[in-house]
């Protein structure tokens, strides 16, 4: 019987959560560093860790056999890469392709759950959805596809942007700021580097007496 990928996992790479929505953050699991693409979902434990850190799923139902690890990771990356292509189109004012919608629906179709009404406190109520009956690869794909589907259904695409540092950053974000003037993936990252570059540029001009 194949062992399960549960213990002894390698330390996961640094994930970036700047997208303001799990769907956008999923697209950002591939990034640029010094003009080279960096893959953050290298092995299945990376996928499990990302889902956990994103607050989307816990580990038990995501266990898979080691023999299927590479195959399952590829299926997640195919979804991610297709989603990044759609994000690129959306920020340019394009439309989501019918093929991608079909891909999402195929991932969502196997999931089965129901909702129950539960009391909270003395007079309150809340609707609680049951845990998905899917496991492993299907659970991961359904979870990720659901986040993308909800984003597509609820987002104002005018507020979806790629970081203004297009020369060396490929991160996307959903602008939830009050004035909707956000430009950078993060002020501490690309925003700060831009300020430093502008300062040096101005300083150089002043130094030349112009």
Secondary structure as the mmCIF struct_conf table of DSSP 4:
data_model
#
loop_
_struct_conf.conf_type_id
_struct_conf.id
_struct_conf.beg_label_comp_id
_struct_conf.beg_label_asym_id
_struct_conf.beg_label_seq_id
_struct_conf.end_label_comp_id
_struct_conf.end_label_asym_id
_struct_conf.end_label_seq_id
HELX_LH_PP_P HELX_LH_PP_P1 UNK A 2 UNK A 3
STRN STRN1 UNK A 4 UNK A 4
TURN_TY1_P TURN_TY1_P1 UNK A 5 UNK A 6
BEND BEND1 UNK A 7 UNK A 8
HELX_LH_PP_P HELX_LH_PP_P2 UNK A 9 UNK A 13
BEND BEND2 UNK A 19 UNK A 21
HELX_RH_AL_P HELX_RH_AL_P1 UNK A 22 UNK A 27
TURN_TY1_P TURN_TY1_P2 UNK A 28 UNK A 29
STRN STRN2 UNK A 30 UNK A 33
TURN_TY1_P TURN_TY1_P3 UNK A 34 UNK A 35
STRN STRN3 UNK A 36 UNK A 39
BEND BEND3 UNK A 40 UNK A 40
BEND BEND4 UNK A 43 UNK A 43
HELX_RH_AL_P HELX_RH_AL_P2 UNK A 44 UNK A 53
TURN_TY1_P TURN_TY1_P4 UNK A 54 UNK A 55
BEND BEND5 UNK A 56 UNK A 56
BEND BEND6 UNK A 59 UNK A 59
HELX_RH_3T_P HELX_RH_3T_P1 UNK A 60 UNK A 62
STRN STRN4 UNK A 65 UNK A 65
HELX_RH_3T_P HELX_RH_3T_P2 UNK A 66 UNK A 68
HELX_RH_AL_P HELX_RH_AL_P3 UNK A 69 UNK A 91
TURN_TY1_P TURN_TY1_P5 UNK A 92 UNK A 93
HELX_RH_AL_P HELX_RH_AL_P4 UNK A 98 UNK A 109
TURN_TY1_P TURN_TY1_P6 UNK A 110 UNK A 110
STRN STRN5 UNK A 115 UNK A 120
TURN_TY1_P TURN_TY1_P7 UNK A 121 UNK A 123
STRN STRN6 UNK A 124 UNK A 129
HELX_LH_PP_P HELX_LH_PP_P3 UNK A 130 UNK A 132
BEND BEND7 UNK A 133 UNK A 133
HELX_RH_AL_P HELX_RH_AL_P5 UNK A 136 UNK A 154
HELX_RH_3T_P HELX_RH_3T_P3 UNK A 157 UNK A 159
STRN STRN7 UNK A 160 UNK A 162
BEND BEND8 UNK A 164 UNK A 164
TURN_TY1_P TURN_TY1_P8 UNK A 166 UNK A 168
STRN STRN8 UNK A 172 UNK A 174
BEND BEND9 UNK A 177 UNK A 179
BEND BEND10 UNK A 184 UNK A 185
HELX_RH_PI_P HELX_RH_PI_P1 UNK A 187 UNK A 191
HELX_RH_AL_P HELX_RH_AL_P6 UNK A 192 UNK A 207
TURN_TY1_P TURN_TY1_P9 UNK A 208 UNK A 209
#
